[in-house]
Amino acid sequence: MNKNLKSFTLRQLGEIVEKPYNSIQIYRWIWKKGVDRIEEFSDISKRLRKKLIDEGYFVGNIGEKFRINSSDGSVKFVFEDGYEAVYMPEKNRNTVCVSSQLGCNLKCKFCATGLLGFRRNLMAWEIADQVLQISKKLNKKITNVVFMGMGEPLLNFENVKQAIRIMTSHIGLNIGAKHITISTSGIVPKIYELANFDRRVKLAISLHSAIEEKRIKIMPIAKAYSLREIKEALIYYLEKQRLRITIEYIHLKGFNDTDEDIYELRKFIRGIDCKINIIPYNKVDYFDWEAPNEEDVYNFYDKLKKILDNVVITIRWSKGRDIYGACGQLGYQLVHNAK
């Protein structure tokens, strides 16, 4: 039996202690205060602390292998068997991009993580602990979390949901649900499940093309879920959660930036309350795409603004490019070392 106290839900903690409020105290020490030693749970009786220790319970942490600092202020953390998280500071917020899996089996044709293949799902506590450990190590209050690291979060949804409950709990990491975003490549059944989840987290869809054939070319998962099915799921999410959806659109120069692409995108988003994030492709060896330069990106942005009236469009210049910590680059060093 795993006796790491971080791996227990609040209800499960209640089953191993004598009094219900003891579970709340333990949970608060672990997740809110970030204390690693049971001996330091000072508002719990010495007898209970000794009992927990004697029975083999402990507070485990994910182990940091190393970290790399970017020139833009972001920091990439590499943990344990290779999964990564990225700290991204901005003016009014501190965001952590977390991983939900080690590797990924979706094999999108622009993402280094897919080259690793799928290795394992991360446990709920391992996901939440990425945020806690980065907060402690950098002495920063984390205000926002994005599930945009390694893996497809909706293919590890039970653990992702539990991690979000830890993040949003007032005796946990105490991050507002609407400051958490889940990015998915379009796992349609799980989008419906997310719409009915008891935490109102934001949804981002990795669309990248509104032309079915093009999307299939760069995202094999598109063979399983059509654009029509994805749109229906997004509309259901909007009806349930009433939170604007982010359409993520990686800019692959010369591939998905034509007038036809824009007109098809306009058709797709009709009836969807959304904003569009243009993500300039971050170069990854092993793929032949050409990264757009600044002029290319702004030209594409201008065409989008002209054709997509009254839609919020932003350019997401990725942080951490110089440390392989940008969108689509996580896991690159593991792949490179294995070649």
Secondary structure, DSSP 4 states (H G I P E B T S, - for coil): ---BGGGS-HHHHHTTSSSHHHHHHHHIIIIIS----GGG-TTS-HHHHHHHHHTT-B---PPEEEEEE-TTS-EEEEETTTEEEEEEE-SS-EEEE--SEEE-SS--TT-HHHHH-EEEEPPHHHHHHHHHHHHHHHT----EEEE-SSS-GGGGHHHHHHHHHHHH-TTTT---GGGEEEEES--HHHHHHHHT-SS--EEEEE---SSHHHHHHH-GGGGTS-HHHHHHHHHHHHHHH--PEEEEEEE-TTTS-SHHHHHHHHHHHTT--EEEEEEEPPP-TT--PPPP-HHHHHHHHHHHHHHSTT-EEEE---S-GGGT-STTTTTHHHHHHH-
